[in-house]
Amino acid sequence: MDFFSFLVLLAIAYLLWRISDQLPDVLYRLSEIQKDIADLNRRGLEASSNTAPATKKPAPKKKPEADSEA
C-alpha cells in the first residue's frame, strides 16, 4: 500500500509540474482573448452610438409634488 501511495504522489507531482509549466502560456493567451473581446465591445459601442438617431425627443420633466400638509 505504501508503494501505491508513492506512485500516486509521483503522478500528482508530475501533473502539477506539467500544469505549472504551461501556466504562463495559458495566461498570455487569456490576456490576448480579453484584449480582443474589449476591442470588439468598444467597436460595437462606437457603431451603436453612430447609428443612434440624432433627433431623439427629450423625456418630459416631472413637476415636483408640493406637500399639502399645511
Residue pairs with C-beta under 8 A, 6 or more apart in sequence:
none
